[in-house]
């Protein structure tokens, strides 16, 4: 740890993580390709990087009790190599921090269009019609080049409804050709058998489909009759194509009681993940602020998800960063950390602290259809634009990102002993208080803030 924080070591790592124009990738990615045998030749500097990486990889294999051949097999996937490159780059520029900051966002959620065939009550994007200044195909391809050069591991194409964009598969296949892991977040209604096959053929590996309760609740929330059956059929079609399927549910007071039934359906359909999404009052969600569940309800929901994880045949996850704190306060057989369940043990528990909770501006960022960069899709605060700003400078030096990464300066949450595991949802703090450093009012430890919001809302209604 101390060696990595040494200025000379950092400078050496920065050189190793630099982008090589000759080889078209970061030196570390090229070195890994040479090491595992998927590349035969490279420039002299990248070959030197491979000489440095080789013994490191061998020590890593020994530390994790795997053979070199097993490690090489794992890193045949390009996004694993990108992920490791991002970790090394993070150590080079940020050193060892709690929680950890990679050298590039692991995930960029990109709203490629705001056109949509549904009218969801909670839509953060207020989607319906496309904006006039949405990126053209050429601009979108250029954006992928820039994200790839930064070192982004995953791009999730979202919206709106990304599948209504005519050039979507040109974009997904191009991103995949760069070794980027490609995901699509969709309402699922357009995913016929043919569409699911087309998605897989064009580089899509992961599909997130929204299902907000049982049929009646879902259709009431999504605004279009018949959308529930189409979404379920879309899930089935994706499972048949062996795509990684995540079913997401934005939990509100309207569907709180439906969650167990949705999980049961997910288990029967054979999806990979069920994910509880926090309700965030942004976009059209501002019009239904009262739909948010109470801190007590969220606590019970997370406890239920934690216990059910022990017997379920799928992984049950949550975007609520409090999920890790809840697990640690239970028996902590595993700790949910950033969309994965990590089996505990002292070493992995410490790892969970470095992975951290809310990743807005730290593990991921979002991009609007016009190229505007935000910390998160639920966090409408522009910090730059992909057409105008240098992404490397933005990621390394932006003030908003830097403050979001510092869990010690958060109001309320900054004094909590679980701040590195959790830190609260910064999007909820921003949308409720207009300040991303304020507490997340959805946490059981911040009940006084929630009560103040409820009292203020009731007063406004009386005055109206």
JOVEN-V712200 format. One record per residue. PHI is phi in radians with two decimals (none if undefined). PSI is psi in whole degrees, 0 to 359 (NA if undefined). OMEGA is omega as a letter, one per 20 degrees, with the letter a starting at -180 (999 if undefined). Layout:
phi: {PHI PHI}
psi: {PSI PSI}
omega: {OMEGA OMEGA}
This chain:
phi: {none -1.13 -1.09 -1.15 -1.43 -1.21 -0.96 -1.18 -1.14 -1.08 -1.10 -1.13 -1.17 -1.08 -1.13 -1.18 -1.55 -1.15 -1.40 -1.73 -1.16 -1.16 -1.62 1.34 -2.66 -1.16 -1.03 -1.15 -1.09 -1.12 -1.07 -1.17 -1.09 -1.15 -1.12 -1.57 1.64 -1.57 -2.33 -1.73 -2.48 -2.86 -1.22 -1.07 -1.14 -1.25 -1.14 -1.14 -1.06 -1.14 -1.12 -1.34 -1.28 -0.93 -1.16 -1.12 -1.15 -1.15 -1.17 -1.12 -1.09 -1.15 -1.13 -1.68 1.03 -2.23 -1.41 -1.06 -1.09 -1.14 -1.16 -1.09 -1.10 -1.08 -1.48 -1.20 -1.30 -1.06 -1.25 -1.18 -1.16 -1.08 -1.08 -1.13 -1.05 -1.17 -1.10 -1.09 -1.12 -1.11 -1.11 -1.15 -1.74 -1.94 1.27 -1.58 -2.22 -2.09 -1.28 -1.19 -2.10 -1.27 -1.36 -2.75 -1.09 -1.12 -2.29 -2.07 -1.64 -2.03 -1.37 -1.33 -2.78 -1.86 -1.26 -2.74 -1.66 -2.10 -2.34 -1.25 -1.15 -1.84 -1.02 -1.17 -1.67 0.84 -1.27 3.00 -2.00 -1.20 -1.39 -1.22 -1.82 -1.11 -1.01 -1.27 -1.01 -1.11 -1.17 -1.18 -1.13 -1.14 -1.09 -1.09 -1.03 -1.20 -1.15 -1.15 -1.13 -1.12 1.92 -1.12 -1.53 -2.28 -2.04 -1.86 -1.41 -2.33 -2.94 0.74 -2.00 -1.06 -1.27 -1.52 -1.31 -1.12 -1.75 -0.98 -1.36 -1.17 -1.28 -1.14 -1.19 -1.18 -1.08 -1.10 -1.15 -1.54 1.49 -1.51 -1.31 -1.89 -2.16 -2.29 -1.84 -2.47 -1.44 1.43 -1.23 -1.72 -1.56 -1.34 -1.03 -1.17 -1.17 -1.07 -1.13 -1.15 -1.05 -1.11 -1.18 -1.95 1.56 -1.35 -1.95 -2.29 -2.26 -1.84 -2.10 -1.45 -2.49 -1.73 2.06 -1.28 -0.95 -1.10 -1.15 -1.04 -1.23 -1.14 -1.35 -1.60 1.49 -2.34 -1.17 1.56 -1.25 -1.17 -1.07 -1.18 -1.15 -1.11 -1.12 -1.09 -1.06 -1.04 -1.14 -1.21 -1.09 -1.07 -1.51 1.07 -1.34 -1.32 -2.00 -2.04 -1.70 -1.95 -2.29 -1.39 -1.52 -2.30 -1.10 -1.31 -2.19 -0.92 -1.33 -1.52 -0.98 -1.01 -1.17 -1.14 -1.11 -1.01 -1.11 -1.05 -1.12 -1.22 -1.36 1.41 -1.30 -1.59 -2.30 -2.01 -2.24 -1.35 -1.73 -1.11 -1.33 -2.18 -1.34 -2.38 1.07 -1.21 -1.06 -1.08 -1.39 -2.27 -0.96 -1.17 -1.31 -1.10 -1.41 -1.37 -1.00 -1.15 -1.15 -1.12 -1.07 -1.16 -1.09 -1.17 -1.13 -1.09 -1.09 -1.09 -1.18 -1.21 -1.02 -1.21 -2.08 -1.27 -1.57 -2.27 -1.53 -1.88 -2.22 -2.67 -1.46 -1.26 -1.12 -1.14 -1.03 -1.15 -1.11 -1.06 -1.09 -1.16 -1.46 -1.57 -1.46 0.94 -1.17 -2.61 -2.11 -1.26 -2.28 0.85 1.19 -2.69 -1.83 -1.75 -1.08 -1.43 2.43 -1.03 -1.13 -1.31 -1.15 -1.16 -1.07 -1.05 -1.17 -1.33 -1.14 1.38 -1.62 -0.96 -1.87 -1.03 1.28 -2.26 -1.71 -2.60 -2.56 -2.17 -2.40 -1.34 -1.12 -1.67 1.68 -1.15 -1.70 -2.28 -1.15 -2.90 -1.08 -1.58 -2.24 -1.31 -2.21 -1.22 -2.02 3.03 -2.50 -1.15 -1.41 -1.99 -1.86 -1.38 -1.13 -1.09 -1.09 -1.09 -1.19 -1.43 -2.22 -1.12 -1.11 -1.10 -1.04 -1.11 -1.20 -1.15 -1.40 -1.69 -1.26 -1.32 -1.69 -1.25 -1.30 1.33 -1.08 -1.16 -1.77 -1.40 -1.22 -1.73 -1.09 -1.38 -1.36 -2.19 1.44 1.29 -1.41 -1.24 -1.18 -1.18 -1.06 -1.14 -1.35 -1.49 -2.04 1.29 -2.55 -1.27 -1.65 -1.31 -1.21 -1.40 -1.25 -1.53 -1.51 -1.07 -1.41 -2.06 -1.05 -1.13 -1.24 -1.11 -1.10 -1.12 -1.15 -1.08 -1.14 -1.14 -1.12 -1.14 -1.11 -1.10 -1.17 -1.16 -1.18 -1.26}
psi: {312 325 319 326 358 130 321 320 320 317 320 319 323 322 320 326 359 154 131 113 326 316 349 18 173 151 324 319 316 318 319 321 319 319 318 350 14 355 139 332 159 175 167 319 322 327 322 321 323 325 326 321 325 308 330 316 323 319 324 320 318 320 324 8 45 159 163 319 321 320 318 323 318 316 10 335 124 325 336 320 319 319 315 320 321 322 312 318 323 318 324 320 328 346 198 112 157 120 166 146 114 169 352 154 131 326 132 120 118 113 96 342 154 12 142 149 359 173 68 137 333 11 118 336 358 47 158 296 149 151 156 333 24 146 137 173 315 318 323 320 321 323 320 319 317 320 322 317 325 326 22 134 319 135 125 112 122 197 215 198 105 332 351 349 126 330 17 320 339 323 315 318 325 317 316 325 341 0 13 137 127 127 157 131 117 161 353 350 340 2 85 177 319 320 318 318 320 322 311 321 340 33 358 128 334 135 126 124 131 135 104 52 195 176 311 314 314 312 327 322 325 347 359 125 142 351 336 309 323 322 317 319 322 320 312 318 323 320 319 327 5 30 153 119 126 122 124 143 118 111 126 180 335 332 11 317 349 348 312 322 322 319 317 316 317 318 321 324 343 32 173 317 149 133 122 122 134 139 131 124 75 162 225 343 337 333 348 44 325 351 344 143 161 163 323 319 320 320 314 322 314 323 319 315 319 312 319 335 331 336 347 151 6 166 132 119 176 146 352 115 343 348 321 318 319 316 317 331 347 215 351 49 333 160 120 116 111 62 32 157 114 120 135 184 151 320 316 333 320 323 321 326 326 324 318 177 250 127 11 123 8 302 336 167 171 164 130 170 339 5 358 135 134 162 332 153 333 10 78 66 107 129 352 186 136 337 339 331 152 116 324 312 320 313 323 330 357 133 318 313 316 321 323 333 343 95 346 340 3 142 129 294 331 341 1 139 347 15 328 333 329 275 0 160 115 332 321 319 315 317 334 323 351 15 115 353 357 168 155 113 0 354 143 335 354 35 327 327 321 317 322 322 315 317 319 318 318 320 317 322 322 320 327 NA}
omega: {a r a a r a a r r a r r r r a a a r r a a a r r r a a r r r r r r a a r r r a a r r a a r r r r r r r a a r r r r r r r r a a r r r r r r r r r r a r r a a r r r a r r r r a r r r a a a a r a r i a r r a r r r a r r a r a r r r a a r a a a a a a a a a r r r r a a r a r r a r r r r r r r a r r r r r a a a r r r a a k r a a r r a a a a r a a a r r a r r a r r a r r r a r r a a a r r a a r r a r a a a r a r a r r a a r a r r a a a a a r a a r a r r a a a r r r r r r a a r r r a r r r a r r a r r a r r a a a a a a r r r r r r r r r a r r a a r a r r r r r a r a r r r a a a a a a r a r r r r r r r a r r r a a a r a a a r r r r a a r r a r a r r r r a r r a r r r r r a r r r r a r a a a a a r r r r r r r r a a a a a a r a r a r r a r r r a r r a a a a a r a r r r a r a a r a r r a a a a a a a r a r r a a a a a a r a a a r a a r a a r a a r r a r r r a a r a a a a r r r r a r a a r a a a r r r r r a a a r a r r a r r r 999}
